[in-house]
Amino acid sequence: MVLAVLVLVASIFTASAPIRALPATSPVAETPSAGCPNIRVLLEQGTHQHRITCDAGRFQVRWGDDVATVHSPLAVVAAKGSLRVGDRVFTESVKIRAVSGDMQIGERHHEGWVEWTPEADAGGWQMIEQIPLERYLLGVVSREMSASSFPAAALEAQAIAARTYANFQIQARGPGRRYHLRGDPRSQAYGGTARIPQAIKDAVQGTRGVHLLTAGRIFESFYHSTCGGQTCSAAQGFGIAGIPTMPSVECDGCVGSRFFRWRQPVPEMQLRHALEDVCAGSGIQLGRVSAVTPIETTASGHVPYLRIDHGGGSFEIDTSRLRSALGKRGNRGLRSASFTVRRTSEGYLFEGRGWGHGIGMCQVGAQGYARRGANRIWILEHYYPGAKAVRLW
């Protein structure tokens, strides 16, 4: 998710204490519901082009009150002010789907309508898929966790956390929005609904309709790859107060995993270029960087803000902005916001733990606990203390 970084790794776990008092699989509470909603997923935006194919050999193309059937493959070119579908040019919204089965766009396979809608301000196009939430989850869980290396309990916990997060976006954004979330880690990684391993299908179907609730409401159930031993509270990491189900919790499930600890040297010039990106439009004239200092460190070891001292003075930046800027500059970036930093002869050395924002469920930790016998309820209650699993449809 935007807020949850995908990593599929083969973890190496050191010996650790057994889980205390593992509960039996807890019964899931039942509440009435109107049923599974559809979710609208933003797949791409701006200008782009695709060669679309389908096994059925034919597509339906719909615009306004008109419908046409065209043959596969189909070229779609989204340019500023116009959309070319095959040999026809549109300036209005267009929907495309396979006559039967699914269609392939890039690496994703889509079973329903995919719509191209013009962006009034930017002049490009939003590419959005509408799909039932339960079907959408197949494409999320299969991207967020590997069926071959994550036990069933971890996959089930992931399905519940992802369902809760997605339904929260549906309710929070309301019916007037064109889309509810993005189809990449800025929201949740999504790979379409084809070629889904059976273990993923079982995890989604076996938890159908189950959500996490706190005080009777769903919440934005964040998760991330690896916490490195201690998760970060939502209040400290994202400034989201009033969600007692996402505090900082200890985690020994990810001990010994690939990114439990990491070291990242950042050459001085790469840091400078990243800081120039961060400062763009701010009026700051960046001088030679002389120090990078955490302003504060949370109880969980995360650094929300940094002070940058340079030849022209000093300024403060959000750590997440520096991580993003370093990543865009071709550097691997900082895997998390839990680190220490010191100057070296070549630049700066960041030494940290974990991968991702560190809030909510640690995916690799869930893997470790599941390997030691924890079930989905234990895992979810560990990372979201006080939350209750409730079936809404």
C-alpha atoms as one frame of an Amber mdcrd trajectory, in Angstrom:
protein
   0.000   0.000   0.000   0.923   3.676  -0.420   1.352   3.146   2.817   2.362
  -0.400   2.634   5.451  -1.478   0.795   5.495  -4.799  -1.066   8.349  -7.204
  -0.465   8.310 -10.874  -1.284  11.352 -12.335   0.420  12.504 -15.697   1.643
  13.080 -14.901   5.306  15.645 -16.582   7.521  14.478 -16.813  11.095  16.637
 -17.276  14.139  15.489 -19.308  17.093  13.026 -17.360  19.181  10.720 -17.870
  22.094   7.480 -19.740  21.390   4.287 -17.751  21.177   2.594 -17.706  24.540
  -0.970 -18.950  24.912  -1.918 -19.242  21.282  -5.724 -19.129  21.196  -7.829
 -21.482  19.167  -9.320 -19.938  16.044 -11.738 -17.406  17.462 -15.298 -17.301
  16.152 -15.989 -14.375  13.840 -18.804 -12.104  14.895 -21.636 -11.651  12.410
 -23.429  -8.413  11.585 -25.947  -7.734   8.814 -24.717  -6.008   5.661 -25.898
  -4.923   2.229 -23.305  -7.192   0.624 -19.957  -6.969  -1.116 -19.471  -3.547
  -2.771 -17.638  -2.739  -5.993 -14.351  -0.899  -5.754 -12.848   1.464  -8.316
  -9.095   1.104  -8.732  -6.920   3.714 -10.448  -4.514   1.730 -12.615  -2.785
   4.582 -14.457  -3.188   8.262 -15.208  -1.817  10.948 -17.483  -0.674  10.028
 -20.994   0.094   6.398 -21.793  -0.398   3.697 -24.370  -1.155  -0.025 -24.245
  -1.605  -3.020 -26.497  -4.597  -4.901 -25.057  -5.186  -8.592 -25.727  -7.682
 -11.246 -24.660  -8.096 -14.997 -25.127 -11.676 -14.500 -26.336 -10.354 -12.581
 -29.315 -12.946  -9.793 -29.096 -13.657  -6.762 -26.919 -16.719  -4.695 -26.172
 -16.093  -0.952 -26.388 -18.692   1.343 -24.850 -18.962   5.149 -25.021 -22.072
   7.089 -24.129 -25.047   5.012 -25.322 -23.040   3.245 -28.040 -21.386  -0.187
 -27.983 -19.082  -1.778 -30.556 -17.341  -5.144 -30.794 -13.709  -5.068 -31.947
 -11.008  -7.695 -32.402  -7.912  -8.393 -30.300  -5.249  -7.065 -30.137  -6.366
  -3.498 -29.562  -4.143  -0.434 -29.343  -5.142   2.264 -26.850  -3.271   5.579
 -26.842  -4.166   8.114 -24.150  -2.855  11.503 -25.269  -3.532  15.032 -24.072
  -7.099  15.842 -25.019  -7.868  12.615 -26.886  -8.035   8.845 -26.577  -7.375
   6.632 -29.577  -8.927   3.152 -29.417  -7.984   1.222 -32.528  -8.753   3.585
 -35.433 -11.329   5.687 -33.526 -10.582   8.853 -31.523 -12.583   9.885 -28.438
 -12.721  12.907 -26.176 -15.268  11.343 -23.801 -15.090   8.414 -21.368 -14.651
   4.947 -22.891 -15.086   1.511 -21.297 -13.486  -1.707 -22.581 -13.810  -5.337
 -21.517 -13.327  -8.779 -23.048 -16.451 -10.392 -24.526 -15.694 -13.332 -22.223
 -12.908 -14.171 -19.795 -10.352 -11.498 -19.015  -8.172  -9.092 -20.954  -4.497
  -8.332 -20.477  -3.184  -4.783 -20.145   0.534  -4.770 -19.475   1.215  -7.324
 -16.754  -2.305  -7.237 -15.315  -5.329  -9.307 -16.285  -8.738  -7.657 -15.844
 -12.090  -9.433 -15.805 -14.456  -6.450 -15.767 -14.839  -3.053 -17.379 -11.776
  -0.812 -17.535 -12.673   2.824 -18.128 -10.616   5.688 -19.520 -11.886   9.043
 -18.227 -10.469  12.443 -19.266  -8.688  14.517 -16.628 -10.127  17.991 -16.975
  -7.157  19.859 -15.507  -4.143  17.795 -16.604  -5.350  16.921 -20.087  -4.519
  13.251 -19.647  -6.663  10.224 -18.826  -7.447   8.163 -15.749  -7.553   4.417
 -16.336  -9.884   2.834 -13.754 -11.120  -0.700 -13.178 -14.387  -1.375 -11.361
 -14.530  -4.788  -9.723 -16.221  -6.510  -6.742 -14.139  -6.036  -3.623 -13.717
  -9.776  -3.013 -12.373 -10.280  -6.551 -10.069  -7.284  -6.143  -8.574  -8.886
  -3.033  -7.287 -11.822  -5.074  -5.056  -9.422  -6.975  -3.943  -7.691  -3.774
  -3.050 -10.654  -1.567  -1.193 -12.349  -4.436   0.991  -9.232  -4.808   1.408
  -8.385  -1.147   2.444 -11.912  -0.074   3.910 -14.940  -1.822   1.703 -18.046
  -1.711   4.806 -20.236  -1.818   6.517 -18.810   1.265   3.751 -17.381   3.485
   1.673 -19.869   5.533  -2.126 -19.913   5.302  -2.613 -17.997   8.568  -0.471
 -15.108   7.288  -2.332 -15.037   3.965  -5.669 -14.975   5.807  -4.515 -12.150
   8.074  -3.379 -10.246   4.982  -6.742 -10.758   3.287  -8.609  -9.363   6.308
  -6.284  -6.380   6.716  -6.437  -5.579   2.981 -10.243  -5.928   2.894 -10.595
  -3.585   5.865  -8.255  -1.016   4.324 -10.048  -1.145   0.967 -13.555  -0.840
   2.402 -12.402   2.068   4.541 -11.335   3.864   1.338 -14.718   3.147  -0.267
 -16.583   4.620   2.678 -14.210   7.515   3.263 -14.172   8.693  -0.359 -17.878
   8.242  -0.931 -19.838   7.653  -4.150 -18.809  10.891  -5.832 -15.157   9.999
  -6.374 -13.990   8.506  -9.651 -11.762   6.020  -7.864 -11.284   4.739  -4.321
  -7.612   3.802  -4.302  -4.586   3.239  -6.511  -3.477  -0.120  -7.866   0.091
   0.201  -6.578   1.885   0.319  -3.197   0.787   3.920  -2.653  -2.503   2.249
  -1.690  -2.254  -1.533  -2.057  -0.287  -3.479  -4.658  -2.716  -4.990  -7.173
  -1.921  -7.393  -9.979  -5.273  -8.247 -11.516  -7.301 -11.415 -11.004  -5.771
 -14.004 -13.349  -3.362 -16.825 -12.499  -4.047 -16.595  -8.761  -2.495 -19.431
  -6.693  -4.984 -21.690  -4.933  -3.605 -20.755  -1.508  -4.516 -17.111  -2.174
  -8.007 -18.052  -3.370  -8.498 -20.118  -0.202  -7.337 -17.252   2.028  -9.705
 -14.734   0.434 -12.682 -17.087   0.250 -12.054 -18.438   3.747 -12.235 -14.928
   5.216 -14.973 -13.615   2.915 -16.544 -10.451   4.304 -14.408 -10.461   7.470
 -13.218  -6.996   8.562 -11.377  -5.521  11.507 -13.497  -3.177  13.626 -12.661
  -0.852  16.455 -15.519   0.684  18.453 -17.855  -0.861  15.880 -16.221   0.828
  12.873 -13.727  -0.216  10.233 -10.483   1.723  10.251  -7.531   2.381   7.938
  -5.711  -0.863   8.713  -2.203  -0.055   7.530   0.430  -2.732   7.061   4.004
  -2.878   5.818   6.750  -5.308   4.878   9.123  -5.541   7.858   9.142  -3.669
  11.175  12.574  -4.743  12.412  11.374  -5.623  15.913   9.023  -2.748  16.798
   6.140  -1.258  14.844   5.443   2.486  14.805   2.176   3.886  16.131  -0.196
   5.529  13.653  -0.280   8.601  15.890   3.492   9.107  15.698   4.109   7.868
  12.172   1.165   9.452  10.342  -0.177  11.882  12.931  -3.457   9.940  13.071
  -4.794  10.201  16.604  -7.732   8.346  18.076  -6.983   4.890  16.638  -6.009
   2.826  19.693  -5.825  -0.336  17.561  -2.589   0.797  15.891  -0.098   1.486
  18.684   3.581   0.581  18.616   3.982  -3.130  19.419   6.985  -5.400  19.782
   7.510  -8.013  17.078   9.938 -10.911  17.052   8.278 -12.578  14.082  10.602
 -10.861  11.592  13.831 -11.432  13.540  16.628 -12.477  11.206  14.717 -11.643
   8.023  16.437  -9.995   5.098  15.699  -6.393   6.034  15.507  -6.778   9.802
  18.657  -4.619   9.815  20.171  -2.655   6.956  22.947  -0.192   6.094  22.593
   2.348   3.292  25.473   4.624   2.265  24.270   7.740   0.438  26.981   9.649
  -1.487  26.983  13.369  -0.856  25.997  14.270  -4.431  23.025  11.864  -4.422
  21.820  13.364  -1.158  22.183  16.855  -2.571  20.165  16.015  -5.686  17.427
  14.467  -3.556  17.316  17.527  -1.288  17.105  19.800  -4.333  14.005  17.874
  -5.385  12.531  18.255  -1.889  13.271  21.997  -1.856  11.959  22.690  -5.363
   9.514  25.607  -5.264  10.204  26.387  -1.599  12.601  29.282  -2.196  15.409
  27.553  -0.266  18.826  28.094  -1.856  20.611  24.895  -0.921  24.254  25.344
   0.038  26.770  22.627   0.801  25.159  20.118   3.170  27.097  19.909   6.419
  24.839  17.793   8.640  21.737  15.579   8.608  20.246  15.250  12.080  17.075
  13.568  13.384  14.958  16.220  15.102  13.385  13.588  17.301  13.171   9.832
  17.514   9.938   8.144  18.566   9.781   5.513  21.280   9.738   2.872  18.521
  12.937   4.248  16.976  11.348   5.992  13.983  12.483   9.410  12.768   9.586
  11.560  11.541  11.617  14.710  10.753  15.195  15.648   9.914  17.128  18.911
  10.173  19.365  19.735   7.225  22.268  22.111   7.945  23.828  23.660   4.859
  25.861  26.653   3.702  22.791  28.880   3.581  21.354  27.961   6.990  19.129
  25.054   7.992  15.639  23.691   7.409  13.468  20.784   8.492  11.967  18.125
   6.227   9.596  15.210   6.570  11.633  11.989   6.479   9.125  10.387   4.122
   9.839  13.106   1.537  13.570  12.421   1.668  12.961   8.672   1.325  10.783
   9.280  -1.717  13.250  11.712  -3.317  16.184   9.343  -2.858  14.188   6.523
  -4.435  13.313   8.653  -7.469  16.954   9.549  -7.935  17.900   5.936  -8.678
  19.241   5.281  -5.215  17.657   2.382  -3.371  16.465   4.984  -0.923  15.967
   4.479   2.770  14.046   1.279   3.430  12.323   2.726   6.479  12.184   5.771
   8.733  13.766   3.849  11.619  17.477   4.659  11.420  20.511   6.502  12.713
  22.643   8.626  10.405  26.252   9.768  10.484  28.588  11.604   8.155  31.353
   9.672   6.376  34.198  10.666   4.084  31.982   9.991   1.033  28.621  11.231
   2.257  26.230   9.825   4.862  25.644   6.356   6.250  22.114   5.422   7.315
  21.803   2.336   9.507  18.279   1.148  10.170  15.770  -1.615  10.548  12.729
  -2.808   8.652  11.171  -1.907   5.316   8.168   0.373   4.953   6.405   2.892
   7.161   6.306   0.462  10.094   2.633   1.031  11.011   0.139  -1.774  11.601
   0.811  -5.373  10.610   4.369  -6.445   9.825   3.932  -8.839   6.888   7.182
 -10.715   7.422   6.412 -10.793  11.146   3.043 -12.371  10.342   4.915 -14.931
   8.266   7.218 -15.727  11.179   4.407 -16.042  13.710   2.370 -18.228  11.352
   5.360 -20.545  10.924   5.457 -20.886  14.702   1.784 -21.856  14.891  -0.142
 -18.594  15.234  -3.535 -18.394  13.528  -4.959 -15.366  11.733  -6.818 -14.058
  14.789  -3.704 -14.144  16.970  -1.691 -12.342  14.297  -4.288  -9.619  13.795
  -4.864  -9.089  17.518  -1.100  -8.800  18.014  -0.651  -6.020  15.444  -4.060
  -4.347  15.934  -4.673  -4.682  19.681  -8.343  -4.340  20.602  -9.644  -4.808
  17.051 -12.363  -7.397  16.500 -12.859  -9.593  13.438 -16.425  -9.174  12.191
 -18.066 -10.615   9.067 -19.957  -7.842   7.243 -21.217  -9.963   4.326
